[in-house]
């Protein structure tokens, strides 16, 4: 394959891989940042820098190692023992994240269209399978095209919400439940980066492989990281000024969009579904590519079986998956982040 992935595609694929049901729905930002009140802003600044940094070094490693999955990268930075541990963590979370995306789609269909969650989950699982069967090129195109719409939608909802928000003195976030595994805003930011970046190696590594040079990777990482930071900040501000209304909802951003207008609600619902789709595609591809060679007939069976199992697991519920699965994987992934940093600067 000719390596002609553009800076825009790198940045868009990076954003689309990270952004999924948890991010775009507001659940992740609500639990990991809004729950720490004003200190959450410091956490958002930290994750923006870390998204740029880790995105670049992972894609550069994928470019150097000609990686087709996350395995060569984690073996390079972690060696036989730590590399195997990271491989297990990433593979496990790819399946867990796929499950969360399918569950998020079900929650959205139930909240917005009053349909049984299974309907939305089944639809998302089906279109995800079709896209992944189309190959890596179709994945890059589908993911990179959707990302800008999420950022623009989040910014629009945020601006309108802030303009109509009550005074800061009247905002109460004390009832927002923090995940039991989070201690403070800084640790929350580190875990947020960990569970987002480490599983994304399965896409970012092969993405780096398809780029022309380090310059493309560097610019793509910078634009992608800044885009993620802007999107997260917009969602944070929106949820912060609407904290009391958002605390008990599975998909709080949709509720806030509904307050603006029915049109805003429908548009944001469509964008959210698109972001869930892009993340689910990345998770399924990453998981399947680790299990088997994606160019063989076996890949079709692995993709189908994985999707069926994820669909069944999604019945556990979306917010519960965000609350317990994500922080747990974040703790496990910190070791991989340390290995990436060490490998970057060792002689």
C-alpha positions in Angstrom: 0.0 0.0 0.0 1.3 3.5 -0.8 1.9 5.6 2.2 -0.1 8.6 1.4 -2.1 9.3 4.6 -2.3 13.1 5.0 -1.9 15.2 8.1 -5.7 15.8 8.1 -6.3 12.0 8.0 -3.8 11.4 10.8 -5.4 14.0 13.0 -8.9 13.0 12.2 -8.2 9.3 12.7 -6.5 10.1 16.0 -9.5 12.1 17.3 -12.0 9.6 16.0 -10.2 6.7 17.6 -10.1 8.3 21.0 -13.6 9.9 20.8 -16.4 7.4 21.4 -19.5 6.8 23.4 -17.9 7.8 26.7 -16.3 11.0 25.4 -19.0 12.4 23.1 -21.9 11.4 25.5 -20.2 13.3 28.3 -20.0 10.3 30.7 -16.1 10.2 30.7 -15.7 14.0 31.1 -18.4 14.1 33.8 -16.8 11.4 35.9 -13.1 12.1 35.3 -13.1 15.9 35.3 -16.3 17.6 36.2 -16.5 15.7 39.4 -13.3 17.5 40.5 -14.9 20.9 40.0 -12.6 23.7 38.8 -9.5 21.5 39.2 -10.9 19.5 36.3 -9.6 22.3 34.0 -6.1 21.6 35.1 -6.7 18.0 34.2 -7.9 19.0 30.7 -4.8 21.0 30.1 -2.6 18.0 31.2 -4.4 15.5 28.9 -4.1 17.9 25.9 -0.3 17.9 26.2 -0.1 14.2 26.9 -2.3 13.4 23.9 0.1 15.2 21.6 3.2 13.6 23.2 2.1 10.0 23.3 0.3 10.2 20.0 3.5 11.3 18.3 5.8 8.7 19.9 3.4 5.8 19.2 2.8 6.7 15.6 6.6 7.2 15.1 7.2 3.7 16.5 4.6 2.3 14.2 6.4 4.0 11.3 9.8 2.7 12.3 8.6 -0.8 13.1 6.2 -1.1 10.1 3.6 -2.2 12.6 0.3 -3.8 11.6 -1.0 -4.2 15.2 0.0 -3.0 18.7 2.1 -6.1 19.3 5.5 -5.0 17.7 5.3 -1.7 19.6 4.6 -3.1 23.1 7.3 -5.8 22.6 9.8 -3.1 21.6 9.1 -0.8 24.5 8.3 -3.4 27.2 10.5 -6.4 26.3 9.3 -10.0 26.7 7.7 -9.7 30.1 6.2 -6.2 30.2 5.4 -6.4 26.5 3.3 -9.5 27.1 1.5 -7.8 30.0 0.8 -4.7 27.9 -0.4 -6.9 25.1 -2.9 -8.7 27.4 -4.2 -5.4 28.8 -4.6 -3.8 25.4 -6.3 -6.8 23.8 -8.7 -7.1 26.8 -9.6 -3.5 26.8 -10.2 -3.4 23.0 -12.9 -6.0 23.5 -14.2 -4.1 26.6 -14.2 -0.8 24.8 -16.1 -2.4 21.8 -18.6 -3.6 24.4 -18.9 -0.1 25.8 -19.5 1.4 22.3 -22.2 -1.1 21.6 -23.8 -0.4 25.0 -23.6 3.3 24.4 -25.4 3.0 21.2 -28.2 1.1 22.9 -28.4 3.7 25.7 -28.7 6.5 23.1 -31.5 4.7 21.2 -33.4 4.1 24.4 -33.0 7.7 25.8 -33.7 9.5 22.6 -36.0 7.3 20.6 -37.7 5.3 23.3 -36.5 2.1 21.7 -35.2 -1.0 23.4 -31.4 -0.7 24.0 -30.9 -4.0 22.1 -32.1 -2.2 18.9 -29.4 0.4 18.9 -26.7 -2.1 20.1 -27.6 -4.5 17.3 -27.5 -1.8 14.6 -24.1 -0.5 15.8 -22.6 -4.0 16.0 -23.8 -4.7 12.4 -22.4 -1.6 10.7 -19.1 -1.9 12.6 -18.6 -5.4 11.3 -19.3 -4.3 7.7 -16.8 -1.5 7.9 -14.0 -3.6 9.4 -14.5 -6.2 6.8 -13.8 -3.5 4.2 -10.1 -3.2 5.4 -7.8 -0.6 7.0 -8.2 2.0 4.2 -12.0 2.2 4.7 -11.4 2.5 8.5 -9.1 5.5 8.1 -11.6 7.2 5.7 -14.6 6.6 7.9 -12.9 7.7 11.1 -11.1 10.8 9.9 -14.2 12.2 8.2 -16.4 12.2 11.3 -14.0 13.7 13.8 -14.4 17.4 12.9 -18.2 17.3 13.2 -17.9 16.2 16.9 -15.6 19.0 17.7 -17.8 21.6 16.0 -21.0 20.1 17.6 -19.4 20.1 21.1 -18.2 23.7 20.7 -21.6 24.9 19.5 -23.5 23.3 22.4 -21.0 24.6 24.8 -21.1 28.2 23.7 -24.9 28.3 23.8 -25.0 26.5 27.2 -22.6 29.0 28.7 -24.5 32.0 27.4 -27.6 30.7 29.1 -26.0 29.3 32.3 -26.8 30.4 35.8 -24.2 32.3 37.9 -21.2 30.1 39.0 -22.2 30.6 42.6 -25.4 28.7 42.0 -23.8 25.7 40.3 -23.6 22.5 42.5 -21.5 19.5 41.5 -21.3 17.9 44.9 -23.7 15.1 43.9 -21.7 13.9 40.9 -20.3 10.5 41.8 -16.6 10.0 41.3 -15.4 6.6 40.1 -14.2 4.7 43.2 -10.7 4.2 41.7 -10.0 8.0 41.2 -8.2 9.9 44.0 -7.6 13.4 42.6 -7.7 15.4 39.4 -4.1 14.7 38.4 -4.4 10.9 38.9 -7.7 11.1 37.1 -6.0 12.8 34.1 -3.2 10.2 34.0 -5.7 7.3 34.1 -7.8 9.0 31.4 -4.8 9.2 29.1 -3.8 5.7 30.0 -7.0 3.9 29.1 -7.5 6.1 26.0 -4.0 6.0 24.6 -2.8 2.5 25.4 -5.6 0.6 23.6 -5.4 3.1 20.7 -1.9 1.8 20.0 -3.7 -0.9 17.9 -4.8 1.9 15.5 -2.1 4.6 15.9 0.7 2.1 15.3 -0.6 1.0 11.9 -1.6 4.6 11.1 2.0 5.7 11.6 3.0 2.9 9.3 0.9 4.4 6.5 2.3 7.9 6.8 5.0 9.3 4.5 7.4 10.8 7.1 7.9 12.0 10.7 6.7 15.5 9.7 3.3 14.2 8.8 3.2 12.3 12.1 4.2 15.3 14.1 1.7 17.6 12.6 -1.1 15.0 12.8 -0.3 14.4 16.5 -0.3 18.1 17.3 -3.6 18.8 15.5 -5.2 15.7 16.8 -4.1 16.4 20.4 -5.3 20.0 20.3 -8.6 18.9 18.8 -9.1 16.4 21.5 -8.3 19.0 24.2 -10.7 21.5 22.6 -13.5 18.9 22.4 -13.0 17.8 26.0 -12.9 21.4 27.3 -16.2 22.2 25.4 -17.9 19.2 26.9 -16.5 20.0 30.4 -17.9 23.5 30.3 -21.2 22.4 29.1 -21.6 19.7 31.8 -20.2 22.0 34.5 -22.9 24.6 34.0 -25.6 21.9 33.8 -24.2 19.6 36.5 -27.3 19.1 38.5 -29.4 18.1 35.5 -26.7 15.9 34.0 -25.6 13.8 37.0 -28.0 10.9 36.7 -28.2 10.5 32.9 -26.5 7.9 30.7 -26.1 10.4 27.9 -26.0 13.8 29.5 -24.9 15.8 26.4 -28.0 14.9 24.5 -30.2 16.2 27.3 -28.3 19.5 27.2 -28.7 19.7 23.4 -32.4 19.1 23.8 -32.6 22.2 26.1 -31.3 24.3 23.2 -33.7 23.0 20.6 -35.2 19.8 19.1 -33.0 20.4 16.0 -29.8 20.6 18.1 -30.9 17.4 19.9 -31.3 15.5 16.6 -28.0 16.8 15.2 -26.0 16.0 18.3 -27.6 12.5 18.4 -26.5 11.8 14.9 -22.9 13.1 15.6 -22.7 11.0 18.8 -23.8 7.9 16.9 -21.2 8.6 14.3 -18.5 8.9 17.0 -19.6 5.7 18.7 -19.3 4.1 15.3 -15.8 5.3 14.6 -14.5 4.2 18.0 -16.2 0.8 17.7 -14.6 0.3 14.3 -11.2 1.0 15.7 -11.7 -1.3 18.7 -13.0 -4.2 16.6 -10.1 -3.8 14.1 -7.5 -3.6 16.8 -8.8 -6.7 18.6 -9.3 -8.8 15.5 -5.8 -7.8 14.0 -4.2 -9.0 17.2 -6.0 -12.4 17.1 -5.3 -13.1 13.4 -3.9 -11.9 10.1 -6.6 -9.6 8.7 -5.8 -10.7 5.2 -6.9 -14.3 5.8 -10.3 -15.9 5.7 -10.0 -16.6 9.5 -10.4 -12.8 10.0 -14.0 -12.8 9.0 -14.9 -15.5 11.6 -12.9 -13.6 14.3 -14.7 -10.3 13.5 -18.1 -11.9 13.6 -17.6 -13.9 16.8 -16.0 -10.9 18.6 -19.0 -8.7 17.7 -21.5 -11.3 18.9 -19.7 -11.7 22.2 -19.4 -7.9 22.6 -23.1 -7.5 21.9 -23.9 -9.9 24.7 -21.5 -8.3 27.1 -23.0 -4.8 26.4 -26.1 -5.7 28.4 -24.2 -4.8 31.5 -25.0 -1.1 30.9 -23.1 1.8 29.5 -22.4 4.0 32.6 -21.3 1.0 34.7 -18.7 0.1 32.0 -17.3 3.7 32.1 -17.3 3.8 35.9 -15.5 0.5 36.6 -13.9 -0.9 33.4 -12.1 2.3 32.2 -10.3 3.2 35.5 -9.2 -0.4 36.0 -7.6 -0.6 32.5 -6.2 2.9 33.2 -4.3 1.6 36.2 -2.9 -1.4 34.1 -2.0 0.9 31.2 0.2 3.3 33.3 3.0 0.8 33.1 2.9 0.8 29.3 3.1 4.7 29.3 6.2 4.5 31.5 7.7 2.0 29.1 7.0 4.3 26.1 8.7 7.2 27.9 11.7 5.1 28.9 12.1 3.7 25.4 12.0 7.3 24.0 14.9 8.6 26.0 17.1 5.6 26.7 20.5 5.6 25.0 
